[in-house]
Amino acid sequence: MAALSEREVQIAERIAWGASQKEVADDLGISRYTVDNILRKIYQKLHIGKINELSAWWFCTHFNISFELSPLKRAIGAVALVVLIIFNDFISGDYYCRSRGRREKTEVSVRLKEV
């Protein structure tokens, strides 16, 4: 695990919980550009490139969640999702299949008044 400075930890935590860079800057009393520069340093230290990766790293490290799932757990999860998808298809029936029939032509008769 990379060692982050106190300021980097403050910013990483707020970003991980969903705050925008502007909200973090206002909360800490610093410029938005300073937050952006510190985020770049955090990304370099952690070897990540996206906010969602930062969030995953934050929650994994602070709630003691393993970064790697075992292959068995991944396989079980994949099989469970496939079973759910197939089960949903059988239950839903033909709701996802839209039949497109021909439209019937309708004749409209208009009666004119005689004057």
C-alpha positions as CSV (number, residue, x, y, z in Angstrom):
1,M,0.0,0.0,0.0
2,A,1.3,3.4,-0.9
3,A,1.8,5.9,1.9
4,L,-0.4,9.0,1.4
5,S,0.1,12.3,3.1
6,E,-2.5,13.6,5.5
7,R,-3.9,16.0,2.9
8,E,-4.0,13.3,0.3
9,V,-5.9,11.0,2.7
10,Q,-8.4,13.8,3.3
11,I,-9.0,14.4,-0.4
12,A,-9.0,10.7,-1.3
13,E,-11.7,10.0,1.4
14,R,-14.0,12.8,0.3
15,I,-13.6,11.8,-3.4
16,A,-14.3,8.2,-2.5
17,W,-17.5,9.1,-0.8
18,G,-18.7,10.9,-3.9
19,A,-17.7,14.6,-3.4
20,S,-16.8,16.6,-6.5
21,Q,-13.4,18.3,-6.7
22,K,-15.2,21.7,-6.1
23,E,-16.9,20.4,-3.0
24,V,-13.6,19.0,-1.7
25,A,-11.9,22.4,-2.4
26,D,-14.7,24.3,-0.6
27,D,-14.7,21.9,2.3
28,L,-10.9,22.1,2.8
29,G,-10.5,25.8,2.0
30,I,-8.2,25.2,-1.0
31,S,-8.3,25.8,-4.7
32,R,-10.0,23.3,-7.0
33,Y,-6.7,23.2,-9.0
34,T,-4.9,22.2,-5.9
35,V,-7.3,19.3,-5.4
36,D,-6.8,18.3,-9.0
37,N,-2.9,18.4,-8.6
38,I,-3.1,16.3,-5.4
39,L,-5.5,13.8,-7.1
40,R,-2.9,13.4,-9.8
41,K,-0.2,12.6,-7.2
42,I,-2.6,10.1,-5.5
43,Y,-3.2,8.4,-8.8
44,Q,0.5,8.2,-9.4
45,K,1.3,6.8,-6.0
46,L,-1.5,4.2,-6.2
47,H,-0.9,3.4,-9.9
48,I,-4.6,4.1,-10.8
49,G,-6.2,6.4,-13.3
50,K,-9.9,6.8,-12.5
51,I,-12.1,8.0,-9.6
52,N,-13.9,4.7,-9.4
53,E,-10.5,2.9,-8.9
54,L,-9.7,5.4,-6.1
55,S,-13.1,4.6,-4.5
56,A,-12.5,0.9,-4.7
57,W,-9.0,1.3,-3.2
58,W,-10.4,3.5,-0.4
59,F,-13.1,1.1,0.6
60,C,-11.0,-2.0,0.3
61,T,-8.2,-0.6,2.5
62,H,-10.5,0.9,5.1
63,F,-12.9,-2.0,5.4
64,N,-10.3,-4.8,5.1
65,I,-11.7,-6.1,1.8
66,S,-9.3,-8.2,-0.2
67,F,-8.2,-6.7,-3.5
68,E,-8.2,-10.1,-5.2
69,L,-11.1,-12.4,-5.2
70,S,-10.3,-16.1,-5.4
71,P,-11.0,-17.7,-8.8
72,L,-13.6,-20.0,-7.1
73,K,-15.5,-17.0,-5.7
74,R,-15.4,-15.3,-9.1
75,A,-16.7,-18.4,-10.9
76,I,-19.5,-18.9,-8.4
77,G,-20.5,-15.3,-8.8
78,A,-20.5,-15.6,-12.6
79,V,-22.6,-18.7,-12.5
80,A,-25.1,-17.1,-10.1
81,L,-25.5,-14.1,-12.4
82,V,-26.0,-16.3,-15.5
83,V,-28.6,-18.3,-13.6
84,L,-30.4,-15.1,-12.6
85,I,-30.4,-13.8,-16.2
86,I,-31.7,-17.1,-17.6
87,F,-34.4,-17.4,-14.9
88,N,-35.5,-13.8,-15.6
89,D,-35.9,-14.6,-19.3
90,F,-38.1,-17.6,-18.5
91,I,-40.3,-15.7,-16.1
92,S,-40.7,-12.6,-18.3
93,G,-42.0,-14.7,-21.2
94,D,-42.5,-12.7,-24.4
95,Y,-42.5,-9.3,-22.9
96,Y,-39.1,-8.5,-24.5
97,C,-40.2,-9.8,-27.9
98,R,-42.3,-7.3,-29.7
99,S,-44.4,-8.7,-32.6
100,R,-44.8,-6.3,-35.5
101,G,-48.0,-7.1,-37.4
102,R,-49.4,-5.3,-40.4
103,R,-51.6,-2.4,-39.7
104,E,-55.1,-2.6,-41.0
105,K,-56.3,0.1,-43.3
106,T,-59.2,2.0,-42.0
107,E,-61.6,3.8,-44.3
108,V,-63.2,7.0,-43.0
109,S,-66.5,8.0,-44.5
110,V,-67.5,11.6,-44.3
111,R,-71.0,12.7,-44.9
112,L,-71.5,16.2,-46.3
113,K,-74.5,18.3,-45.5
114,E,-76.6,19.4,-48.4
115,V,-77.3,23.0,-48.4
